[in-house]
Amino acid sequence: MSVTSAETTALTALPHSVPVPPSQYLSSSTGSTVDNRTRQLQAISSDYILRQCVDPCADLARERRLSSFSPSRLSDFLFGKGTLERERELTALLANDPVCNKKDRYFLSKKERYLRNLKISVRLAELVVGNGVMDQDERRFMYTQLGDPLPTDLHFAMFIPTIKGQGSQEQQDKWLPLAMTFQIWGTYAQTELGHGTYIRGLETTATYDKETQEFVIHTPTLTATKWWPGGLAKTSTHAVVMARLMIDGKDFGPHAFVIQLRSMTDHTPLPGIKVGDIGPKFGFMGIDNGFLSFNYVRVPRDALLMKYVTVTPEGEYRKPEVAKASYGTMIYVRSIIVKGAFSNLAKATTIAVRYAAVRRQTATHPGKPETQVLDYQNLQYTLFPLVASAYALHFTGNYMMDMYNAYMEAADEADYSALPVLHGTSAGLKALCTWMTAEGIELCRQCCGGHGYSHLSGLPDLYQNYVGAITYEGENNVMCLQTARFLLKSLKTAEAGKSLSGQVSYLSKMLKSRCEARADEDFMRPELQLLALEHRAKHLVLVADSALKTLLREGLSEAEARNRCAVDLIRASKAHCYYVMAFCFRSAIDKAKSTAPMVADFLERMCHLFILHTIEKDLGDFLENGHFSAAHAQMVRRVVRQLCTMIRPDAVAYVDAFGMSDYFLNSALGRYDGDVYCALYEWAQHARLNKSEVSEGYAETMRQFTHKEQARL
């Protein structure tokens, strides 16, 4: 792009306090000849505009130069020293591979995106095997970097884990080598057209035939059709299918079966199997979510996964010693969802904070540069708590995975005592973390103004693909009700005089009824913050328990009573899970104080903001139970705003510490170098409408109409 001498003169005349915009920000005409007189006349106007311009790259560079800490130090604490270096190597494998290029993703149709993602799925498998990436966390990281759900997602997320968790050793030896080396591709088929969260209501049947020692898999109703599984329509060769086990007319409930769906020769569906795509969706454009029905399909007896249950050749059903021992896979998936919430919200906040640092709006004085959007208090109040929430999600995800791993180690020794706590915690956290993340992504998009509405920002695509987490693997309100059931059982234990441990111990404590804060700075005391959350949680559990007992005394059934106080139960569950998240965050800081004291100071601000903003959002709860006075509420509001001011100089450093590559972000607005406007302009040139100067439909639509109207005139 050429720069005229007049424009160069205008550039050099810029005051030194204003960074000089690079030449690519100067407009140039194409396809027309401009005379020198016109150029000279325009130079005066260009000079006036350029004096007020600021290079966005310089803005972002200055933010980093003036921050009070090094993001790499914080990254080392978050992910482990040396982790980001290894992750950069893995990212480079993808970014430098032509198949995994993401530049045109937002311009593809649904079919094109599916076919592209199918190629990426195979290429990812080749890269993993070819480069010896055997560590499961590293494989998961590489998949995450692709930033788009793949047709093979459930192969890794559900098919393999279910066989590992519920298959006998013999079954694992049979299926896992095939799945791990990609000789077969699997999915997980549980949800049906007429049933989702209520698993016991599934209608697909698996009837045992003693004579042939086979199961007959059948779809007896339209609503029994499997519906939604990713990779089911066209990709998967096998599936773990949840079906109700029937023996001699007796229903033993849903069980998992490994069933081949397609020929390994030509990939056509096997006899008796009807499979296809469910059509357009809100997101997941690159996945073939499918439907599946069975017409008297026979499978061998060992298709039933039999680590915890067995059906003998004679048809005898032997159930597990612990009724819920097979819950491991379900809890694993919920734990992964909790952990995965971090990367999604961190991605959104990285894009939004970087863009807010370079976007300028409204000059406070005539002739001066406009104000960075990041300096506006209302945007800080929206955006900074989301950054704090991303940090909270990171530590909560680690806590959830640690809980799961500890449980699985104990389960191998037939110790299932931690299951109630794990189940209750994972259900509620799955709900709260996905709600927080989905809402946070949308708020980040709003913070990016009009450009946030463009797919090129990366945020609409992120939201479309993430928001489904509110529903899948357990609808969130139902998850909260499961956690509430656990909380009421724990309360009953406490009321019986028995001690409670872990994250429900507050239910057996005598908590101080009144907050002791006397000044704003008192709300920066960690013990006071946690006490407030404990008090709120216990109060709401007691409210829900009292409401339930009242309804039961009035003669309502257990189910009716729980439905009548469902709102109270959900509120209690959320309050408990917010406390758990705050506890996880605080525990991470306590650890940092002994291993990385400077990091602890940086994290302290974020932890304060997460907890106090959580309190501020729900001040009514704290006022209602008498723990806060009106003066306390005012103190909380002031401290939240003070924290936003404290965090402002380091806002970019806080999101840089997430260590997210431009390849992962795939966003014109979230670029590390801040060159957002060039990126938007250049990226937009790839739009298919720009491949011709006149649209394909012009001749047969607008031209005919316009010429007809002109003739009338």
Buried (B, 14 or more C-beta within 10 A) or exposed (E): EEEBEBBEEBBEEBEEEBBBBEEEBBEEEEEEEEEEEEBEEBBEEBBEEBBBBBBBBBBBBBBBEEBEBBBEBBBBBBBEEEBBEBBEEBBEBBBEBEEBBBEBBBBBEBEBBBBBBBEBBBBBBEBBEEEEBEEEEBBBBBBBBBBBBBBBBBBBBBBBBBBBBBBBEEBBEBBBEBBBEBEBBBBBBBBBBBBBBEBEEBBBBBBBEBEEBBBBBBBEEEBBBBBBBBBBBBBBBBBBBBBBBBBEEEEBBBBBBBBBBBEEEEEEEBEBBEBBBBEEBEBBBBBBBBBBBBEEBBBEBBBBBBBBBBBEEEBEBEEEEBEBBBBBBBBBBBBBBBBBBBBBBBBBBBBBBBBBBBBBEEEEEEEEBBBBBBBBEEBBBBBBBBBBBBBBBBBBBBBBBEBBEEBBEBBEEEEBEBBBBBBBBBBBBBBBBBBBBBBBBBBBBBBBBEBBEBBBBBBBBBBBBBBBBBBBBBBBBBBBBBBBBBBBEBBEBBEEEEEBEEBBEBBBEEBEEEBEBEEBEBBBEBEBBBBBBBBBBBBBBBBBBEBBEEBBEEEBEEEEBBEBBBEBBBBBBBBBBBBBBBBBBBEBBEBBBEEBEEBBBBBBBBBBBBBBBBBBEBBEBBBBBEBBBEEBBEBBBEBBBBBBEEBBEBBBBBBBBBBBBBBBBBBBBBBBBBBBBBBBEEBBEEEEEEEEEEEEEEEEEEEEEEEEEEEEE
